[in-house]
Amino acid sequence: MGRKATDKPRKSDPRKVSEWMIALFPKVQNTQLRKMTMDEFAALIGISKATLYAYLRSKEELMLALLSTKLQEIGAYQHILQDERKPHASRLEDVIKQLTAVLPGISNSFLAEVRNHFPTVWESVDAFLEIAFGGLISFYQEGMQTGAFRRISPALLAATDRQFFLLMTNPDFLIKNELTLHEAVKSYIDLRFYGLLAT
C-alpha cells in the first residue's frame, strides 16, 4: 500500500503571485482558458507545476488571482479621484490617462471566457464595480460645489456610470458592436467628463 496523500502547507507570497499574474495576463488573452491545464499555465509563467500548485491549488484560484491582479491595477483610478491636491478637472484627465494605459490589454475573448466558464471568479468583477462606484457620488458632489462640474444629480451620474460599466463588461455587447473594452471606456469617459466640465 502507498502512503496516504497529505496536503502540503500552502505558500503565501502575494507579491510573487502578482508578478506571475502580470506576466501571464497578456499571454492568455486569446486562449481557451477553460481548456488550459495548470501545466500550461505554469509553462507560460516559466515555473514548474509543483511551484504553481504550492501557491495556487486550482485553476479557479489561478483565474481569481489573474483577474484580481488586473482589477487592482484598474482600481488605481480611485486614488487619483481622491487626490485633493489637484482640481477635479485635472483628476479626471489623470483618470483617463490611467485607464487608457491599463485597459488595452484586456480582450473580448478573455472577458467571454471568464464570464462564461468561471462564474464564481466573475463575481469579483461585480464586487469590484460595486466598490468602484461607491465614492463617485461624493466626487461629483464636490466637483459641483467647486464649480468644476455643472449641477446634475450626482446619484443619477453615478448610477449611469455603473450601468455603463456593467454593459462594458458584457463581452457579447462588445463583440456585437465591434468594440474593445478600451475603445468603449475611452469613448464613454470622453463623452461623460468633457461634456460634464463647466465652461
QUIZI-V823393 format. One line per field, one symbol per residue. phi: phi as a letter, one per 20 degrees, with the letter a starting at -180 (. if undefined). psi: psi as a letter, one per 20 degrees, with the letter a starting at -180 (. if undefined). burial: # if it has 16 or more other C-alpha atoms within 10 Angstrom, else .. A space follows every 50 residues. Layout:
# QUIZI-V823393
phi->???
psi->???
burial->???
This chain:
# QUIZI-V823393
phi->.ffffcffffecbgffffffffffgfedfcdegfefdfgffffffnceff ffffdcebfffffffffffffffffffffffefffdfgffffffffffff feegedefffgffffedcgfffgffffffffgefefgffffffffenfdf ecgfffffffgfffffffeefffffgeldegffffffffgffefeeffd
psi->prqppqpqqpqonhgggggghghhgiijhlrnhhiqrhghgghhhkrqhg gghhhoirhggghgggghghhhggiihhhghjniiqqhhhgghhgggghh hhhhjoqhggggggghimhhhhhhgggghgghjhjhgggggghhhijhqq oqohhggghggghghghijohgggghjlqrgggggggggggghiihpq.
burial->................##.###.##..##...#....#..##.##..##. .##.##..#..##########..##.##.##......##.###.##.### ..#.###########..#..##..#..##..##..##.###.##...### ...#...#..##..#..##.#..#.....###.###.##......##..
